[in-house]
Amino acid sequence: MRLLVLGGTEFVGRAVVEAALGRGWEVTVFHRGSRRPPAGVRSLHGDRTAPDGLAALADGTEWDAVVDTWSAAPRAVRATARLLRGRAGRYTYVSSCSVYDWPRPAAYTEETALVTGAAADAAATEYPQDKLGGELAAVESFGADGSVLVRAGLILGPYENVGRLPWWLSRIARGGPVLAPGPRELPVQFVDARDLAEWALGAVEQGLSGPYNLVSPPGHATMGELLEACRRSTGSDAELRWTGAETVLAAGIEPWTQLPVWVPAGSELHDGVHGLDVSRAVATGLRCRPVEETVADTWGWLRGLDGAAPVRAGIGLDPAVEARVLGVPSGARD
């Protein structure tokens, strides 16, 4: 199988490349050259935002499938899909559950209403419209039967470049009292990037098409299981102090960002980010590894980095705020 990955050097794209190599596929990656792709691939350089930035893809080479993880202006997806039309068998676009309109009902399916204002030829606007515009661009060139739309929920795992799980691991590794937002039984949905990659490649092999919600099934993990796995993986003596949502919110702490992954139980936000129906993906081969494995492997990757964990601005809680809510001196370990 000949696969072209647009990107392929970071997080999801890298997971796709490594999974394809593991299957013995012939892999080409198209990227800007700022990061080194995994060994064993053919590497093409270009910038999709620059004039003539797709020149390296214009030599007539054909592929059985394309995987595209683009998250900015949809017009970049459109230009690439148009160039590859007739030269690739299937176009897999890694989209997002953000394409669904808000508020989203609990257990929402692929038939749920989508956001408005998206266009295949648009410049970058808002993330939901950008992702939906990317979907429209893929379908425009490859048709509904030749495109796979991976509407991913929360993605975690090694090489994460957002910093949600890396922040929790780093915080718990420091030890001491940790603000653990409750309840500990709160169900959370996420997908390991490697499991997403395996499903996406399986979708190519099966000739699947159309949209698929892609995240772990309900009941796969809880907030308590996630944080306890962080404590075990790091070997930390941290004390998880489970704190009610009312106390957390009253302190002005932002769910999802300042306390990554967590959102209040029973809220529109919880339905929106941890309420996906993934029965369609499960029926077509989605398998999710245990939370312990995702956490342990992410910690192993973090320990091998030179420097701090990759955490985007706005992710994570200020230690002073945490200490104030817990009623302990800032920096206290007991």
Secondary structure, DSSP 8 states (H G I E B T S, - for coil): -EEEEES-SSHHHHHHHHHHHHTT-EEEEEE-SSS---TTSEEEE--TTSTTTTGGG-S---BSEEEE---S-HHHHHHHHHHHTTTBS-EEEEEEGGGB-SS--TTB-TTS-B-SS--TT--S--HHHHHHHHHHHHHHHHTTTSEEEEEE--EESTT-SS-HHHHHHHHHHH-SEEEEES-TT-EE--EEHHHHHHHHHHHHHHT--EEEEES--TTSEEHHHHHHHHHHHHT---EEEEE-HHHHHHTT--EETTEET---TTSHHHHHHH-B--HHHHHTT-----HHHHHHHHHHHHHTSSSS----TT-S--HHHHHHHHTS-TT---
